[in-house]
Amino acid sequence: MAQKRFAFVIKDLYGGGAEKSLLYTADQLRQRGHAVVVFTLRERIEHRIPEGLEIINLGVINPLNKALTTVLTEKWQARRIAKALAEWQPDVTISCACDRITRHLSDPNLYFWVKSDISQKFSDLRKLQRAYDKAHRFYDGRKVIAVSHGVKETLENVVGLQAETIIPIYNPYEREPFLALAAEPAELPESDYFICLAAIEPRKRHDRLLRTYQRSGVSTPLIILGKGKAEHEASVKAQIRELGLEDRVTMAGYHTNPYPWIANAKAVILTSDAEGLPRVLIEALMLHVPVISTDCPSGPREILTGELSDFLVAQEDEAGLAEAIARMDREPVAVDERYYQKFLTENVIPQFEAL
């Protein structure tokens, strides 16, 4: 594969899985000999930056224009991005989590990296229609990378997107770095525990998690890792008290390195209403930790295959989810490479190189 120049554009490097996936993908391309730069739109970094990966903050988002954003503001910001791209001259540009601005770019080599299933973001039909309309404004006639086959199918068949192309490419993973991170010191429980790692927000359905955990009847404790708005965290804490789970459920906050927690868990539980391709399930499997998940759109079904599919449960089947937790508690499933082979770097990065 000939060397290429890749530019990634993202709002910032703060928070969740999309930012982490971008950093890893960019660094893997760099390690394979490609020239890579990550342009951020504001100076806000929470993740570890891989050594040798170039990060350039363009500073086009500030408190004033963030609060008073208009199409004119977006176009001004896009011109600043276009100037940086023209100077760097990438063969491929990938936009992630800043498409409201980058949609104004006319770069023919620009791809929009769609990480979630927008059909599940809103229950209100008017809000959902607005989300569909936005997707058409952003992506019709453009090049799109979908994080999973499920996201691609939703964009085509549910949203009705008329993109130039939609290419499904999984997020790439390498097992060894996760093993190294999992070996770092951490203050962990001494006994077995289940763990849920998800942002504290309604779409992740911690209410469902807590109800089904209580219904399972297991005594193995549950740890919740993640952060969210104060009102959402307060709601989860209130439900823990209402269900009488204070002695078995711990909210342990956000951890920059959650992998020691994952590696030592009995199983990871995910109870979301919607995902794109949930990193936490793949990362758990690479640490040979089994998982239980709702069969939500659009990623878990592509991850929980073979014997693991027995722990993929319909979203509204809370009895089935509780039973899956109880079964996993009695006899955890053994995990090996078969379950995560297709997500490994050597099988995914060539798909980015082919763009």
C-alpha positions as CSV (number, residue, x, y, z in Angstrom):
1,M,0.0,0.0,0.0
2,A,1.4,3.4,-1.1
3,Q,1.9,5.9,1.7
4,K,-0.9,8.5,2.0
5,R,-1.6,11.7,3.9
6,F,-4.5,11.4,6.3
7,A,-6.2,14.4,8.1
8,F,-8.7,13.8,10.9
9,V,-11.0,16.7,12.0
10,I,-12.8,16.5,15.3
11,K,-14.3,19.1,17.7
12,D,-12.1,18.1,20.6
13,L,-10.5,15.1,22.4
14,Y,-12.7,15.1,25.5
15,G,-15.0,12.4,26.5
16,G,-16.1,9.1,25.0
17,G,-15.5,6.4,22.5
18,A,-15.6,8.4,19.3
19,E,-12.6,10.4,20.3
20,K,-10.7,7.3,21.5
21,S,-11.4,5.4,18.3
22,L,-10.2,8.4,16.2
23,L,-6.9,8.6,18.1
24,Y,-6.3,4.9,17.8
25,T,-7.1,4.8,14.1
26,A,-5.0,7.8,13.4
27,D,-2.0,6.4,15.3
28,Q,-2.2,3.0,13.6
29,L,-2.2,4.7,10.2
30,R,0.9,6.7,11.4
31,Q,2.6,3.5,12.6
32,R,2.1,1.9,9.2
33,G,4.1,4.7,7.5
34,H,1.3,7.2,6.5
35,A,1.5,10.9,7.3
36,V,-1.2,11.7,9.8
37,V,-2.5,14.8,11.5
38,V,-5.4,15.3,13.8
39,F,-7.0,18.8,13.7
40,T,-9.1,19.8,16.7
41,L,-11.4,22.8,16.7
42,R,-10.8,23.7,20.4
43,E,-8.3,23.0,23.1
44,R,-10.0,20.4,25.2
45,I,-8.1,17.1,25.7
46,E,-8.9,14.3,28.2
47,H,-7.6,11.2,26.4
48,R,-4.0,10.0,26.4
49,I,-2.4,11.2,23.1
50,P,-0.2,8.5,21.4
51,E,3.4,9.5,21.4
52,G,4.4,10.8,17.9
53,L,0.8,11.6,16.8
54,E,0.5,15.2,15.7
55,I,-2.4,17.2,17.1
56,I,-3.1,20.7,15.9
57,N,-5.7,22.9,17.6
58,L,-7.2,25.3,15.1
59,G,-9.1,27.2,17.8
60,V,-12.1,27.9,15.7
61,I,-14.6,27.1,18.5
62,N,-14.6,29.5,21.5
63,P,-17.2,30.3,24.2
64,L,-18.6,33.2,22.1
65,N,-19.2,31.4,18.8
66,K,-20.2,28.2,20.6
67,A,-23.1,30.1,22.3
68,L,-24.1,32.1,19.2
69,T,-23.5,29.7,16.4
70,T,-25.1,30.5,13.1
71,V,-24.6,29.2,9.5
72,L,-22.3,32.2,8.9
73,T,-20.2,31.3,11.9
74,E,-20.0,27.7,10.7
75,K,-18.9,28.8,7.2
76,W,-16.2,31.1,8.8
77,Q,-15.0,28.1,10.9
78,A,-15.0,25.9,7.8
79,R,-12.9,28.4,5.9
80,R,-10.3,28.2,8.7
81,I,-10.3,24.4,8.5
82,A,-10.1,24.5,4.7
83,K,-7.1,26.8,4.9
84,A,-5.3,24.3,7.2
85,L,-6.2,21.4,5.0
86,A,-5.0,23.2,1.9
87,E,-1.6,23.8,3.6
88,W,-1.3,20.2,4.7
89,Q,-2.7,18.6,1.4
90,P,-4.2,15.3,2.7
91,D,-5.2,12.5,0.3
92,V,-8.0,11.6,2.7
93,T,-9.8,13.8,5.2
94,I,-12.1,12.2,7.8
95,S,-14.6,14.3,9.8
96,C,-15.8,13.1,13.2
97,A,-18.2,14.7,15.6
98,C,-18.0,18.2,14.0
99,D,-20.1,17.6,10.8
100,R,-22.2,20.7,11.4
101,I,-19.1,22.7,10.5
102,T,-17.3,20.4,8.1
103,R,-20.4,20.0,5.9
104,H,-19.4,23.4,4.5
105,L,-16.1,22.0,3.1
106,S,-16.0,21.2,-0.6
107,D,-13.1,18.7,-0.3
108,P,-13.8,15.8,-2.7
109,N,-11.7,13.5,-0.5
110,L,-13.7,14.3,2.6
111,Y,-15.4,11.4,4.5
112,F,-17.9,11.8,7.3
113,W,-17.4,9.2,10.0
114,V,-20.9,8.3,11.4
115,K,-20.6,6.6,14.7
116,S,-24.2,6.2,15.9
117,D,-27.7,5.0,14.8
118,I,-29.6,8.3,14.5
119,S,-32.9,6.4,14.1
120,Q,-32.8,5.6,17.9
121,K,-31.8,9.0,19.2
122,F,-35.2,10.4,19.8
123,S,-38.6,9.0,20.7
124,D,-40.3,12.3,19.8
125,L,-41.3,12.0,16.1
126,R,-40.7,15.7,15.4
127,K,-37.2,15.6,16.9
128,L,-36.5,12.4,15.0
129,Q,-37.6,13.9,11.7
130,R,-35.4,16.9,12.4
131,A,-32.5,14.5,12.9
132,Y,-33.2,12.8,9.6
133,D,-33.5,16.2,7.8
134,K,-30.1,17.1,9.3
135,A,-28.6,13.9,8.1
136,H,-29.8,14.7,4.6
137,R,-28.4,18.2,4.8
138,F,-25.0,17.0,6.0
139,Y,-24.5,13.8,4.0
140,D,-26.6,13.6,0.8
141,G,-24.2,13.4,-2.1
142,R,-21.2,13.0,0.3
143,K,-18.9,10.2,1.2
144,V,-19.8,8.4,4.5
145,I,-18.0,5.9,6.7
146,A,-20.5,3.9,8.9
147,V,-19.1,2.4,12.0
148,S,-21.1,-0.8,11.5
149,H,-23.2,-2.6,8.9
150,G,-26.2,-1.8,11.1
151,V,-25.5,1.9,10.9
152,K,-25.1,1.7,7.1
153,E,-28.4,-0.1,6.7
154,T,-30.2,2.4,8.9
155,L,-28.8,5.3,6.9
156,E,-29.9,3.7,3.6
157,N,-33.2,2.1,4.5
158,V,-34.6,4.1,7.4
159,V,-33.2,7.6,6.9
160,G,-33.2,7.2,3.1
161,L,-29.8,8.9,2.8
162,Q,-28.7,9.6,-0.8
163,A,-25.0,9.6,-0.1
164,E,-22.3,9.3,-2.8
165,T,-21.1,6.2,-1.0
166,I,-21.5,4.6,2.5
167,I,-18.7,2.4,3.5
168,P,-19.0,0.2,6.6
169,I,-15.7,0.0,8.5
170,Y,-15.4,-1.2,12.1
171,N,-13.3,0.7,14.6
172,P,-9.8,-1.0,14.6
173,Y,-8.4,-2.6,17.8
174,E,-5.1,-4.1,18.9
175,R,-5.2,-6.3,21.9
176,E,-1.7,-5.7,23.4
177,P,-2.2,-2.1,24.5
178,F,-5.4,-3.0,26.3
179,L,-3.5,-5.8,28.2
180,A,-0.9,-3.3,29.2
181,L,-3.5,-0.8,30.4
182,A,-5.3,-3.5,32.3
183,A,-2.2,-4.4,34.1
184,E,-1.8,-0.8,35.5
185,P,-2.4,-0.4,39.3
186,A,-6.0,0.4,40.3
187,E,-8.0,0.2,43.5
188,L,-10.3,-2.7,42.7
189,P,-12.9,-4.7,44.7
190,E,-11.4,-7.8,46.1
191,S,-14.4,-10.0,45.2
192,D,-16.3,-10.7,41.9
193,Y,-18.4,-7.9,40.4
194,F,-20.4,-7.1,37.3
195,I,-19.6,-3.8,35.6
196,C,-21.4,-1.3,33.3
197,L,-19.3,1.3,31.6
198,A,-21.5,3.9,29.9
199,A,-22.1,7.7,30.0
200,I,-24.8,8.5,32.5
201,E,-27.5,9.6,30.0
202,P,-31.0,8.4,29.3
203,R,-30.1,6.5,26.1
204,K,-27.8,4.2,28.1
205,R,-30.8,3.1,30.2
206,H,-29.3,2.7,33.6
207,D,-32.9,2.4,34.8
208,R,-33.2,-0.8,32.9
209,L,-29.8,-2.0,34.2
210,L,-30.8,-1.5,37.8
211,R,-34.2,-3.1,37.5
212,T,-32.9,-6.2,35.7
213,Y,-29.9,-6.5,38.0
214,Q,-32.3,-6.5,41.0
215,R,-34.6,-8.9,39.3
216,S,-31.8,-11.3,38.6
217,G,-31.4,-12.0,42.3
218,V,-27.6,-12.2,42.1
219,S,-25.5,-11.2,45.1
220,T,-22.4,-10.4,42.9
221,P,-22.0,-6.5,43.2
222,L,-22.5,-4.2,40.3
223,I,-20.2,-1.3,39.6
224,I,-21.2,1.6,37.3
225,L,-18.4,3.5,35.6
226,G,-19.2,6.7,33.8
227,K,-20.2,10.4,34.1
228,G,-23.0,12.5,33.0
229,K,-25.1,15.6,33.7
230,A,-25.7,16.2,37.4
231,E,-29.5,15.6,37.0
232,H,-28.9,12.3,35.3
233,E,-26.4,11.1,37.9
234,A,-28.9,12.1,40.6
235,S,-31.6,10.1,39.0
236,V,-29.5,7.0,38.9
237,K,-28.5,7.4,42.5
238,A,-32.2,7.9,43.5
239,Q,-33.2,4.7,41.7
240,I,-30.4,2.8,43.5
241,R,-31.9,3.9,46.8
242,E,-35.5,3.2,45.7
243,L,-34.6,-0.4,44.7
244,G,-32.7,-0.9,48.0
245,L,-29.4,-1.6,46.1
246,E,-27.1,0.6,48.1
247,D,-25.1,-2.3,49.5
248,R,-24.6,-4.0,46.1
249,V,-24.4,-1.2,43.5
250,T,-21.5,1.4,43.4
251,M,-21.3,4.4,41.2
252,A,-17.5,4.7,40.7
253,G,-17.4,7.7,38.4
254,Y,-15.3,8.3,35.3
255,H,-11.8,6.7,35.0
256,T,-9.3,7.6,32.2
257,N,-8.1,4.0,32.4
258,P,-11.1,1.7,33.0
259,Y,-9.3,-1.4,31.7
260,P,-8.2,-2.8,35.1
261,W,-11.8,-2.6,36.1
262,I,-13.0,-4.4,32.9
263,A,-10.3,-7.1,33.1
264,N,-11.2,-8.1,36.6
265,A,-15.0,-8.1,36.1
266,K,-17.1,-11.2,36.0
267,A,-18.9,-9.7,33.0
268,V,-19.7,-6.4,31.3
269,I,-23.4,-5.4,31.0
270,L,-24.7,-2.9,28.5
271,T,-28.4,-2.0,28.5
272,S,-28.6,0.8,25.9
273,D,-31.5,1.8,23.6
274,A,-29.1,2.5,20.8
275,E,-25.4,2.2,19.9
276,G,-23.2,2.5,16.8
277,L,-20.6,-0.1,17.5
278,P,-20.1,-0.1,21.3
279,R,-16.4,-0.1,22.1
280,V,-16.8,-1.4,25.6
281,L,-18.2,-4.7,24.4
282,I,-15.2,-5.3,22.0
283,E,-12.7,-4.1,24.6
284,A,-14.1,-6.5,27.1
285,L,-13.9,-9.4,24.7
286,M,-10.3,-8.6,23.9
287,L,-9.6,-8.8,27.7
288,H,-11.4,-12.2,27.6
289,V,-14.3,-10.9,29.7
290,P,-17.8,-12.0,28.7
291,V,-20.6,-9.5,28.0
292,I,-24.3,-9.2,28.3
293,S,-26.1,-6.7,26.1
294,T,-29.5,-5.6,24.9
295,D,-30.0,-6.3,21.2
296,C,-30.3,-2.6,20.4
297,P,-29.6,-1.0,17.1
298,S,-27.1,-1.3,15.7
299,G,-23.8,-2.8,17.0
300,P,-24.2,-5.5,19.6
301,R,-25.6,-8.1,17.2
302,E,-22.4,-7.8,15.1
303,I,-20.3,-8.3,18.2
304,L,-22.0,-11.0,20.3
305,T,-21.8,-14.0,17.9
306,G,-21.5,-17.7,18.5
307,E,-22.1,-18.8,22.1
308,L,-22.1,-15.1,23.1
309,S,-25.4,-14.6,21.2
310,D,-27.2,-16.4,24.1
311,F,-26.5,-13.2,26.1
312,L,-27.9,-10.8,23.5
313,V,-31.4,-9.9,24.8
314,A,-34.3,-8.0,23.2
315,Q,-34.4,-4.4,24.6
316,E,-37.8,-4.7,26.3
317,D,-37.3,-8.2,27.6
318,E,-36.3,-7.3,31.1
319,A,-37.1,-10.8,32.4
320,G,-34.7,-12.3,29.7
321,L,-32.0,-9.8,30.6
322,A,-32.3,-10.6,34.3
323,E,-32.1,-14.3,33.5
324,A,-29.0,-13.7,31.4
325,I,-27.3,-11.9,34.3
326,A,-28.2,-14.9,36.6
327,R,-26.8,-17.4,34.0
328,M,-23.6,-15.4,33.6
329,D,-23.3,-15.2,37.4
330,R,-23.6,-19.0,37.7
331,E,-21.3,-19.9,34.8
332,P,-19.4,-17.2,32.9
333,V,-18.7,-17.8,29.3
334,A,-15.1,-18.4,28.2
335,V,-14.0,-15.8,25.6
336,D,-11.2,-16.3,23.0
337,E,-9.9,-14.6,19.8
338,R,-12.7,-16.0,17.6
339,Y,-15.1,-13.4,19.0
340,Y,-13.0,-10.3,18.2
341,Q,-10.8,-11.3,15.2
342,K,-12.7,-9.2,12.7
343,F,-12.1,-6.0,14.8
344,L,-8.4,-6.4,15.0
345,T,-6.2,-3.7,13.4
346,E,-4.7,-5.9,10.8
347,N,-8.1,-6.6,9.4
348,V,-9.6,-3.1,9.7
349,I,-6.8,-0.5,8.9
350,P,-6.4,-1.8,5.3
351,Q,-10.0,-0.6,4.7
352,F,-9.0,2.9,5.8
353,E,-5.9,2.7,3.6
354,A,-8.1,1.8,0.6
355,L,-10.2,5.1,0.9
